[in-house]
């Protein structure tokens, strides 16, 4: 990247952000909650405040599906039906994401772990790398409210930014506020898939 092409205001803002981040202790945080509870909306805000990276397993899976990787092809039908991907595959994705340079100060995991097996494997992974989980935040929302929230959700595919046609609409209908790109509705953001996902979540 040629620094001469970056606006001075943007450059100073980034320097200021990094200076602030140096004063904040490293943290690893987990967000737990049902589909549509608001994890995806709150996670980028929390991650930015703590200067840690945000990693959502759903986004990692969708990225692999979009790139047609072997794992992406394997789980495409499961995701469309609202099912859950096997633990070994998810753990591999999370471990790779946690070792990226931008996660040096910590990671905020959104949507993981989802099962007891995943939680135990995550503990082992953290211990093996000399890390620990500092906070777990649980989002609680009545099931009856979730259908409206899920079916009205719209997402900017490239960044993962979330909107809602009623509760958090974009400035221009169907367009991302920052880029103007078209928003999408996830294949599993429908009432039928939600029932399957909620059953798995409660179990």
N, C-alpha and C positions, 0 to 999 in steps of 0.2 A: 504494500500500500504506500502510495506517495503522499507524505504528510503535507506537501504543498497544496494538495487538492482538498484538504480538510479546512472547513471554516474555523477561524480562531475561536469563536464562541464555543463551538463543539469540542475543540481541542482542550480549552480551559475547563470546560464542564467535566470532561473525562478525567483530567488531571485532578480536579477537585474531588470527584467521586472516588478515585483510587486512593487519594490521601485520607479520605474519610474511612474507607474500607480497611486501611492499615490499622486503625484504632479499634476495629470491631473483632472480637474473638471468633475463631473458627467454630462453626456449628453444623450439625447434621440434624435435619428436621424431617419428620414424616407427617403427612396429612392423610387422615383416614375418614371415609364417609361414603355414603351411597352415591350412585350416578346422579348428577344434577344437583348435588348439595351445595356447589359453589367452590369446590376445590380449585378448579381450573381458573376461576376468576380471581381468587385471593392469592393463589400460589405465586404468580409473578410479582405481586406487590410485596409479599413477605420476603421472597428471595432477594429482591432489589434492596429492601431495607437492611437485610442481613449480609448483603454482598456475597451471596452464595448462588450456585447455579440451580435452576429448576429443571427437574427431569420427570416427565410424566410418562408412565409406561404406555399409556394409550397412544401418545404422540410418537414414541419410539416404534411401536408396532405399525402405526399408520404410515410412518416414513418408510419402513421396510416393505410394506405392501406397495406403496407408490413406486418404489425403486425396483420392485419385482425381484427382491432377493429370495434365495431359497426359503428362508424363514417366513418372508412375507407371503409367498405363494402358499406355504403350509397352513398359515393361520387365517388367510383371507375369508374362507367360508365360515370358520368358527366365529370370527368377529362379526360378520354380517348377521349371524344368527343370535348374537348377544352372548356367546359363550366365552369362557376364559381360557387363555393360553396356558400351556403346561409350565410348571415351575422352573424347570431347567432352562427353557428358552428365555423366560423373563429374567432369570438371574443373570444369564450371560449378557443380555442387553443392559441391565442395570450396572453390572460390574464394569463393562466397557465405558458406559457414560460417566461413571464416577471417577474414572481415571483421566478424563479429559482435562486440559490445562485450566479451563475456566471454572472447574470445580475444586480448585486448590484450597479455597477457604471453607469448603463444605458443600453439601448438597441438600436440596429440598426434594424429597420423594413424594410424588403425587400419584396416588392410585396403586401404591406398592408398599408393604406386602398386602396381599388379599386373602391369604390362607395361613393356617398355623405352620404348614411346611415352609412356606416362603419366609415367614417371620423367623423361624429357627435357622434357615439357611442364610438369611440376611445377617443375623447375629454372628454367625460363624464367619461370614465374609468380612464384617467390620473388625472382628477380633483378630483375624489373620492379617489385616492391614494396619493394626494398631489404632483403629478408630473407634468411636462410640456414637450412639444415638443420643442426642441431647434433649430433644423434645418430640412428643407425639401429640398432635392436635386432632381431636375427633369432631367432625361436623355431624350434627343430628338434625334431620329434617323428616317430617311425617311423610309416609309413602304416598298419601293422597295428594300432596303438593307436588311431588316429583314429576308426574306425567306432564303437567303443563310446562314445567321448567325444561324438561328434556326435549319435548317435541318442538318447542320454540327456540331452541338453542341454534346458533349459527356460529361458524368458526372460520377464521382466516387460516387456510391450510399451511402456508409457509411459516408463520410465527406461532400458531396455536392460540392467538388472541380469541377470547370468547365474547359473544354478544347474545342478546335475547330479543326477539321481536317485540316483546312487551316490557320486560323489566330492565333491559339494558340495550336499547336499540342503537345501531350505528347512526352517525350523523346523516348519511345518505343510505337509503334503504338498499340492502343487499351488497354494500361496499364496505371494505375495511377503512376505518378512520385514518390510518396512517399512510397506507399505500394506494387506496382506491381499488385494490384488487377485489374480485368477486368473492363473496363469502359462500361457504358450503354448509350443507346439513350432513352430518355424519350418517353413514348407512345404518348404524345401530341406534340412532336417535329417534326411535318410534315406539309407540305404546306396546306393541307386541314384544319387541326385543327387550324393553324395559322390564317386563314381567320376569323374563328369564334371568336378566342381570340382577334384579332385586332378590330373586329366590337364591341365587348363588351368593350374593352379598350377605344376606341374613344367615345363610348356612355357615 
